[in-house]
């Protein structure tokens, strides 16, 4: 039974990835951004794709042993939070990431520090990673992540239904392992 479910979820990720790539629009209906592989430039002269940049920068804390583990850890931290822990959770995500993902989480942390709606509604989000797969036809560092999440709280947040979500993650080799460098919720 477990093998059949795993095969179904991998097929779901593959189909979702194909649909997202083929639709030509982002989840919000806007034109898609350039792909990570086509807009990426080496961080230092002579650097090849997949190599560790030689110039110093803020490296992530506890890099993952593989791209899959990097995406799974990031996803788990991204989807499991409460209004009480959100700011600290976003700081931990930023510390575990590089590039765009780090900058995005630091910006989100600043916004959540000022967001009183979350506290008034006692908002929380819980979820699990359902499936992870490399996106076919893309650079080897792009992954599709499917999660099932439940947002709740008080008032307008009390009766929200659980939902599936898809995000595209780009990973980067860093000293000691791998880290998420881009996280793009799609659905």
LINJO-V432719 format. One line per field, one symbol per residue. ss: DSSP state (~ for helix, > for strand, _ for the rest). psi: psi as a letter, one per 30 degrees, with the letter a starting at -180 (. if undefined). burial: + if it has 9 or more other C-alpha atoms within 8 Angstrom, else -. Layout:
# LINJO-V432719
ss=???
psi=???
burial=???
This chain:
# LINJO-V432719
ss=_~~~~~~~~~~~~~~~~~~~~~~_>_____>____~~~~________________________>__~~~~~~~~~~~~~_>>___~~~~~~~~~~~__~~~~~~~~~~~~~~~~_~~~~~___>>>>>>>>>>>_______>>>>>>>>>>>__~~~_____>>>>>>>>>>>>__>>>>>>>>>__
psi=eeeeeeeeeeeeeeeeeeeeeffgllfgflkklkleeffklkflkfklkflkkfkkljllkillfleeeeeeeeeeeefjllfefeeeeeeeeeffllbeeeeeeeeeeeefffjfeeeefhklklllkekkkkkkgllfgkkkkklkljkablbffehklllkkkkkkklkklkfbllkfkjjke.
burial=-----+--++--++-++--+----++---------------+----+-----+------+--+++-+-++++-++++++++++--++-+++-++++++-+++++++-+++-+-----++-+++++++++++++++-----++++++++++++++--+------+++++++++++--+++++++--+-
